[in-house]
Amino acid sequence: VAIKVLRAGLDSPTDLARFRAERRILAALDHPTIARLLDGGVAPDGRPYLVLEYVEGEPLTTYCDARALDVPARLRLF
């Protein structure tokens, strides 16, 4: 799995609302090329976290940099 934890210091109402919205969106997605949300909760220190399916591969930025992709080419990947 991959665990995403809200970074310390990002605990404003806006930050927390964004993280909750991300969890809701991920929970509703069901597509073979999108990592599945497996669980979520709140760590003992109060920071929320998401548990996602781990996907083997290289970071998108590494892929783009290795191929010297310009901005239009990077946007086409999306």
N, C-alpha and C positions, 0 to 999 in steps of 0.2 A: 504494500500500500504506500501511498504518499500522504503525508499529513501536512496540512496547511494551517498554520496558527497565526492569528492576527498579531502583528508585531507590537511589542511593548510600546506604549505611548500613543498608540492609535486606538484610543478608547473614548473618543468623543461620541455623542449621540449619532452624528452623521456617519462616522467610521463604522460603528456597530450596526447601524441600519443598512449600510452598503454590504457588509459581510453577511447579514441575515438575508438580504436580497440575493446575493450570490448563491447562498445555500438553497434558497427556494428555486432559483432558476436551474441550478445543477440537478436538483431533485426531480425536476420536470423533464429533463432532457433524456432521451433514449436514442442514441445513435452509435453505430459501431466505431466511429472515429473520434468520439468524445469520451474521455475518462468518466466512468460512472461514480457518482457520489455514493459511498457505502455507509457513512455515518457522520455524525457531527455532535458537538457538545461544547462544554465549557471546562477548561483546565482548572486545576486547583487554585491557580493564581488569578482566576476570573477571566482569562482570555479565551474567546471562542476558537474552535478549531473545526476543520473539515477532514474527513478521512476519504480519500479518493483512490480509485483503482490506479495502480502504478502502470505506466506505459513506458516500455523500454524505447530508448531513442535518444537522439541528440537534441539539445535545445534549438529552437527555431533560429535564434540569433547566430548560433554557431554554424548552422546549415547555410544561412544567408551570407555570413562573413566568408566562409570557406569558398563560396562560389562568387564572391564579389558582386552580389546582387544589388542593384540600385533600388531606390525607393519604389518606383512603379512595379518592378519585378517582385519586391517584397509584398506589396499590397495585393498583387495577383494571387499570392499564396493563400490569402484569406478568402 
